[in-house]
Amino acid sequence: MKINIPLIWNTKTYDIFINELINNMDTKYKDFNSKLIPQTNNNIIGIRIPNLREISKSIYKGNYEEFLNVVKDKYMEEILIEGFVIGLIKEEGIADKYIKSFISKVDNWCVCDTFCSSLKIVRNNKKKYFNFFTKNIDFNEPFQIRVSLIILNDHYINDEYIDKIFEFVNTITSNHYYVQIGIAWLISTCYIKFKDKTLRFLKNNNLDDFTYNKSIQKIIESKRVTEKEKFDLRKLKR
């Protein structure tokens, strides 16, 4: 996909850029995403994720801060591009400013999960970002909680943080579906890497029944779990 990236970003050049995206829409992909992501408050143009990543890289090579200062949120693709550009930032001070404002825009699993996987800067200062994503979010906003869960899933499942992950999960009381599924996904990944610790957590936790059973289901669905393990895990279901 060929999209012209402005050398200078302002309201006029930004609107031209968005019109180019609209002119390159994939109608079938738009319809597919509209069914897959019904909870978004934004319109969907219909541009595939790999294309959005390439566009974001081109924006980052230019004056990306100008772009981030004029970006809007009418379309989901605008927010996805914004997240991908933020994910490319290497300077913590600059990244932190935009991360904080960005997570308040997240209203669906697609924007959440793609942003979290792109945010490589957290690996440069794990302690700082762990504290940020587990303490400085709005726990009344389910997709901010999901951002934290997916960040942990993507960047923190290791010896240093595994116990802290379980402690954090035990503090979450939201019964929002995408929070519950985010927890289940996180627990299933923890099981693959830290089987014994995860089993201990499953036997003593604060999870509601739906989230608990979904966690076990996600583990059982993994091809990396033996049939014997699956048999034993099924017996743990509530």
VEXLUM-912991 format. One record per residue (C-alpha): residue in one letter; x, y, z. Coordinates in steps of 0.05 Angstrom, whole numbers, padded with zeros to 5 digits, always signed. Example, Ala and Ser with C-alpha at 12.3 -4.5 7.8 and 13.67 -1.06 7.14 Angstrom:
<rs>
A+00246-00090+00156S+00273-00021+00143
</rs>
This chain:
<rs>
M+00000+00000+00000K+00028+00068-00020I+00008+00126+00025N+00041+00194+00020I+00068+00215+00088P+00069+00290+00098L+00136+00324+00113I+00099+00373+00158W+00040+00353+00201N-00017+00402+00212T-00093+00398+00209K-00094+00405+00134T-00040+00353+00118Y-00070+00306+00170D-00138+00309+00137I-00107+00294+00069F-00071+00235+00100I-00136+00207+00128N-00171+00216+00061E-00115+00174+00030L-00128+00119+00081I-00202+00121+00065N-00187+00116-00010N-00148+00052+00005M-00201+00018+00047D-00213-00056+00041T-00289-00062+00046K-00289-00136+00062Y-00237-00126+00117K-00278-00068+00144D-00340-00111+00149F-00300-00167+00181N-00271-00121+00234S-00338-00088+00248K-00365-00156+00269L-00301-00176+00306I-00294-00111+00345P-00366-00088+00358Q-00349-00051+00422T-00307+00004+00391N-00335+00075+00393N-00295+00092+00330N-00311+00082+00257I-00270+00030+00220I-00238+00046+00153G-00214-00024+00135I-00138-00023+00132R-00099-00085+00150I-00052-00085+00211P+00013-00099+00171N-00002-00039+00127L-00015+00005+00188R+00051-00016+00218E+00089+00003+00155I+00053+00070+00153S+00071+00081+00226K+00145+00067+00213S+00145+00119+00157I+00112+00170+00203Y+00163+00155+00258K+00221+00168+00211G+00195+00239+00201N+00169+00289+00251Y+00129+00239+00291E+00116+00287+00349E+00081+00335+00301F+00038+00276+00280L+00022+00256+00352N+00002+00327+00367V-00050+00330+00312V-00075+00258+00310K-00150+00249+00319D-00193+00190+00339K-00252+00187+00292Y-00228+00122+00261M-00199+00061+00296E-00142+00060+00246E-00121+00130+00270I-00115+00103+00341L-00078+00041+00318I-00027+00083+00280E-00019+00129+00340G-00005+00068+00384F+00045+00039+00335V+00083+00105+00330I+00086+00111+00406G+00112+00039+00408L+00171+00060+00364I+00193+00117+00409K+00260+00103+00442E+00264+00163+00490E+00229+00148+00555G+00210+00219+00572I+00176+00229+00505A+00144+00160+00505D+00116+00168+00576K+00079+00232+00557Y+00043+00198+00499I+00032+00131+00533K-00007+00164+00589S-00055+00200+00542F-00061+00141+00494I-00086+00088+00542S-00147+00131+00558K-00168+00123+00484V-00166+00047+00485D-00237+00020+00479N-00228-00048+00446W-00184-00110+00450C-00152-00098+00381V-00124-00030+00398C-00104-00054+00467D-00068-00117+00446T-00032-00090+00386F-00008-00029+00425C+00018-00071+00483S+00057-00118+00438S+00089-00059+00403L+00111-00022+00466K+00182-00048+00469I+00207+00011+00512V+00181-00024+00574R+00238-00073+00568N+00288-00017+00580N+00262+00001+00649K+00220-00057+00673K+00212-00035+00745K+00187+00034+00726Y+00137+00010+00675F+00113-00047+00719N+00096+00004+00772F+00063+00049+00721F+00019-00004+00690T-00002-00036+00755K-00011+00026+00798N-00024+00087+00755I-00083+00064+00714D-00157+00077+00723F-00185+00013+00754N-00255+00037+00736E-00238+00033+00662P-00237-00040+00639F-00194-00030+00578Q-00141+00006+00620I-00140-00056+00664R-00134-00099+00602V-00075-00056+00577S-00040-00073+00643L-00055-00148+00635I-00031-00152+00564I+00032-00112+00580L+00047-00163+00634N+00033-00220+00586D+00077-00192+00532H+00136-00166+00573Y+00138-00191+00645I+00130-00266+00652N+00198-00282+00681D+00230-00303+00747E+00232-00232+00774Y+00159-00214+00761I+00118-00279+00762D+00098-00273+00836K+00082-00199+00827I+00037-00216+00769F-00004-00263+00812E-00007-00210+00867F-00033-00159+00817V-00084-00206+00787N-00111-00220+00857T-00127-00145+00866I-00172-00141+00804T-00246-00142+00818S-00274-00122+00749N-00325-00170+00719H-00318-00139+00649Y-00312-00194+00597Y-00249-00168+00565V-00215-00160+00632Q-00234-00231+00651I-00209-00259+00585G-00145-00218+00592I-00133-00250+00660A-00147-00319+00632W-00098-00308+00575L-00045-00282+00624I-00053-00341+00671S-00049-00391+00614T+00017-00360+00590C+00043-00362+00661Y+00027-00436+00665I+00068-00451+00603K+00129-00416+00632F+00119-00428+00707K+00075-00489+00714D+00084-00504+00788K+00076-00432+00811T+00014-00423+00768L-00017-00487+00795R-00006-00461+00866F-00040-00396+00846L-00099-00434+00815K-00109-00470+00881N-00110-00406+00922N-00134-00341+00888N-00187-00287+00888L-00212-00301+00817D-00287-00304+00804D-00312-00370+00778F-00318-00348+00705T-00247-00321+00702Y-00219-00380+00740N-00252-00431+00693K-00232-00391+00632S-00160-00392+00656I-00161-00467+00660Q-00196-00472+00592K-00142-00428+00560I-00087-00472+00590I-00121-00536+00565E-00127-00506+00495S-00051-00500+00490K-00014-00551+00448R+00043-00546+00498V+00003-00579+00553T+00003-00655+00558E-00061-00697+00559K-00045-00718+00631E-00040-00645+00651K-00105-00629+00616F-00139-00686+00653D-00114-00660+00720L-00132-00588+00704R-00204-00606+00686K-00212-00634+00756L-00194-00565+00784K-00253-00530+00750R-00305-00500+00796
</rs>
